[in-house]
């Protein structure tokens, strides 16, 4: 996705599907969905400041007052998703609200 200059900005369990590999039944693919807040950006060094995504999986800088890297933010969110897959809770599970999506 990043090699196509697309940054998801809202990676979470609800936006990922698991698909079986048709050629090797022992392997699976992750398919990302819901590109509603995705951004196409060809300048990977560009830092932006827009508050979007989901608080429990987004990078801290994504919800702060400073600019942040699109690719670094997606990598952080993917790490949060992997943590969720292992622990059945998000790294910062103190965020209780189901309505914690932030779009601006």
C-alpha positions as CSV (number, residue, x, y, z in Angstrom):
1,X,0.0,0.0,0.0
2,X,2.8,2.4,0.9
3,X,4.7,1.5,-2.2
4,X,1.7,2.8,-4.1
5,X,1.8,6.1,-2.1
6,X,-1.4,5.3,-0.2
7,X,-1.5,5.8,3.5
8,X,-4.4,4.2,5.3
9,X,-4.4,6.3,8.6
10,X,-7.0,4.1,10.3
11,X,-5.5,0.6,10.6
12,X,-7.5,-1.5,13.2
13,X,-9.0,-4.9,13.5
14,X,-12.4,-3.7,12.2
15,X,-10.7,-2.6,8.9
16,X,-8.7,-5.8,8.2
17,X,-10.0,-9.0,6.6
18,X,-8.0,-12.3,6.7
19,X,-8.1,-14.2,3.4
20,X,-6.8,-17.7,2.7
21,X,-4.2,-18.0,0.1
22,X,-5.8,-20.0,-2.8
23,X,-2.5,-21.6,-3.8
24,X,-1.2,-22.5,-0.3
25,X,-4.0,-23.2,2.2
26,X,-1.5,-22.9,5.1
27,X,-1.0,-19.2,4.4
28,X,-3.2,-16.1,4.7
29,X,-3.4,-12.6,3.4
30,X,-4.4,-9.5,5.2
31,X,-6.8,-7.3,3.2
32,X,-7.2,-3.7,4.3
33,X,-10.7,-2.1,4.0
34,X,-12.3,1.3,4.7
35,X,-10.1,3.8,3.0
36,X,-12.4,6.6,4.0
37,X,-9.6,8.7,5.6
38,X,-6.7,7.3,3.5
39,X,-4.4,9.8,1.9
40,X,-2.5,9.6,-1.4
41,X,0.9,11.2,-1.0
42,X,3.9,10.9,-3.3
43,X,6.3,12.8,-1.0
44,X,7.0,10.3,1.8
45,X,9.1,12.9,3.6
46,X,6.0,15.1,4.0
47,X,4.7,15.6,7.5
48,X,1.1,16.5,8.0
49,X,-1.1,17.7,10.8
50,X,-4.7,16.4,10.5
51,X,-6.4,14.5,13.3
52,X,-8.0,11.3,11.8
53,X,-8.3,7.7,12.7
54,X,-9.1,5.8,15.9
55,X,-7.6,6.8,19.2
56,X,-6.9,3.3,20.5
57,X,-4.8,2.3,17.5
58,X,-3.4,5.6,16.2
59,X,0.1,6.8,16.9
60,X,0.5,9.3,19.8
61,X,1.8,12.0,17.4
62,X,-1.3,11.5,15.2
63,X,-3.5,13.0,17.9
64,X,-1.1,15.6,19.2
65,X,-0.4,19.2,18.1
66,X,2.7,18.5,16.0
67,X,3.1,17.3,12.4
68,X,3.6,13.6,11.9
69,X,4.8,11.1,9.2
70,X,2.1,9.2,7.4
71,X,4.2,6.1,7.0
72,X,5.4,6.0,10.6
73,X,1.8,6.5,11.8
74,X,0.6,3.5,9.7
75,X,3.5,1.4,11.0
76,X,2.6,2.3,14.6
77,X,-1.1,1.3,13.9
78,X,0.0,-2.0,12.4
79,X,2.0,-2.7,15.6
80,X,-1.1,-1.9,17.7
81,X,-3.1,-4.3,15.5
82,X,-0.5,-7.1,16.0
83,X,-0.6,-6.5,19.7
84,X,-4.4,-6.8,19.6
85,X,-4.1,-10.1,17.7
86,X,-1.8,-11.5,20.4
87,X,-3.3,-10.1,23.6
88,X,-7.0,-9.5,22.6
89,X,-6.8,-5.9,23.7
90,X,-5.2,-2.8,22.4
91,X,-1.9,-1.6,23.9
92,X,-3.6,1.4,25.6
93,X,-6.9,-0.3,26.5
94,X,-7.8,2.5,28.9
95,X,-9.6,4.1,26.1
96,X,-13.1,2.8,26.8
97,X,-15.3,4.4,24.2
98,X,-16.5,2.5,21.2
99,X,-17.0,5.8,19.5
100,X,-13.4,6.9,19.7
101,X,-13.0,7.6,16.0
102,X,-11.6,11.0,15.2
103,X,-12.2,12.6,11.8
104,X,-11.4,16.1,11.0
